[in-house]
């Protein structure tokens, strides 16, 4: 679900994701879990059970979140100025670089991103792959051996 609204009457409402695939459980690393556990102890209660709220325990606008937290942390990390959404693209690009060669890795990424179709994930997050692709002669020889059933030309893929 995501928070939307806040017109003149300052009312907010939780709305469902755009697609069924948007409802998902995401794994978190141990360090993030520890940090969130500490944060949750200090976090003010709020009617929406949000992680980041304003001083009045109400939803925080993106501009306030950027000003209070994100921009300073980005600067402290020595990164160039970025939008919060850029983290999503960075995560996906790094995921593909690190795990893209593994079976079902792209389906896992599709799930994590909440995309109904794998083609959406591929269209958005794999455009950079040609930059990093280096031809692998050993792979070509393996494919040739498989196709022509010539075991003598088989080489190990490195």
N, C-alpha and C positions, 0 to 999 in steps of 0.2 A: 504494500500500500504506500501511497505517497500523500503528503499533505498538500492541499490546494485551497485556493480561495483567499479570503481576507479582503473583502470589499469594504465599503464604508462602514458597515456594521461590525467590522473586525472579527467576523466569524470564520473559523477554519473548519475544514472537513477532510477526513481521510477518504481517499478515492482508491479504487483498485488499480493495479497495473494495467497497462494498455493491452497486454495479452496474458493468457494463462501461464505462459512460460516465465512471466515476470514474477510469479509467486515461486520462490525457491529458498532453500536453506544453503547458506554459503559457509564453507569451512574457514576457520580463522586460525592463524598460527599461534603458538603458545605465548609468544611475547605480547602480541596484540590482546589476547585473552587476559593476561595479567594486567596490562595497562587499563583495559576496559573495566575489570573488576575494581580496581582502585578508583577509577573515575566514577563508577556507578555508586560507590559509597558516598561520594561527595556531591553527586548530582542532585539537584532539587527535584522533588516529585512534580510531575506535570500530567495533565489529563490525557495527553496523547502518547505517553511513554516514549518520548523522543530522546535521543542522545544529546542533542545540542539545543538548548533553549536559551531565551533571553533572561535578563535579570528578574523578570516577573514570572518566570517558569512557563512562559508561553512560547509558541513557535518563533524561531529566529529567521528573519529574512536572509536570503543568500548574501546580500550586500553586507549585512551586519556580521555574518559568520566569516566572510572573507576578511573584513576589517579587523575583527577581534582575534581571530585565530589563524586562518590559512595564510594570508599574505606574509605575516611575520615569520611563520614557520618555514615557508618557502624561502624567504630571504636568509634566514638563519642557516638553512641547509645549503646555501650557496647556489640555489637553482635560479634559472631565469624566471621572470614573472610569468605566471600561468593562470589559467582558469581552473576552477575545481574540477570541471568535467574532463580536463586534460589528463587527470589521474587515471580515469577509466581507459583512455586510449593508450596511455603508457603501460598500464597493467596488461592490457591485451597484447600489445606489441611484445612486451617482455615474455609473456606466457608463450606466445607462438615461437619466439626465438629459442626459449629454453626447452619447451616440451613438444613443439610442433611435429617432431619426428616420431613421437611415440604413438602407438595405436590408440585410437579414440581420443587423442588430445584435443582435436578440434571440436569434437562433440562435447567434451568437458567444458571447453571455453564457451561454446554455444549456451550450455546450461548456466554457467556462471554469469554470462552477460544477459540472460533472460530473453534470448532470441527464440522465436518460434521456429525459424528456418536456419539451417546451417549456412545457406547462401548469404544471409544477412551478415552473419559473423565474418564470413570469408570476404565479402565485398568491402566491409568497413575496415577490418583489422589486419588484412594480409597484404595490403598494397605495398608495404615497405619491403616485402620479402625479396623482390628482385634485386634490391640494393645489396643484400647480404648473401645472395646465392652465389656459390662458387661451384663451377662444374666439377664433378667427381668422376674421373676416368675409371676408377675401380667399380663404381656403380654401373657405368655404361658396359663394362666388360661382364659384370654379373648378369645384367639384363640380356646381353647378347648370348651368353652361355645358356641362360634359361630358355630363350626363344629358339635357339638353334640346337639345344641339347648337346652342346659341345663342352663337356666337363673339363677338358684340358685347358681351356682359356679362362676358367673360373679364378678370380682373384678375390682376396678378402677386401671388404669395404672398410676403409679407414676413415 
